[in-house]
Amino acid sequence: MVGVGDKWVLLNTVSDALRLDGYSAVRLRDIEHATHSGWKGAMTAHRAIALRGEHFQPLPSIDLDSTKGLIKTLTTAFPLIGVYIEKIDPDVCHIGRARGITGKKRLRLQEIGPAADWAHTCSTNKTADITRFDVGSGYIEALHAVGGDPPEPR
């Protein structure tokens, strides 16, 4: 765990290959149970990461006290964010550049597709429906490397 705020928890993400793979922010209210020791394979993951010389990195400037603050600070620190609305569509991650929050508390996201092609308009989702954000993963960084920065939305 990287940090805990009033509304969000920031976690280091570990890939299936037991490598550090970015960060996930999850809503505090969605966490039902947590232990100090972690999941059953946690010790193996920690040893593999240490043996490879990887180190867990804190992100001290991320606002975990409000959704608006979290979006703003993640967008400042990373070029793309992954957005999950798991209660509505549990199998989908929307990846793109956050373009602000509307007056009706909807995130404007200019999405990048799996072929690293940018949408020219923004999708919107209620911030209250967002359950998780991912940043800095190998996949998200690869999309940005191939697709570059987005064009200005219409």
Secondary structure, DSSP 8 states (H G I E B T S, - for coil): --EE-SSEEEEEEE-TTSSEEEEEEEEGGG-----SS-STTHHHHHHHHHHTT------TT---S-HHHHHHHHHHH-S-EEEE-TTT-TT-EEEEEEEEE-TTSEEEEEEB-TTS-B-SS-EEEEGGG--EEEES-HHHHHHHHHH-S-----
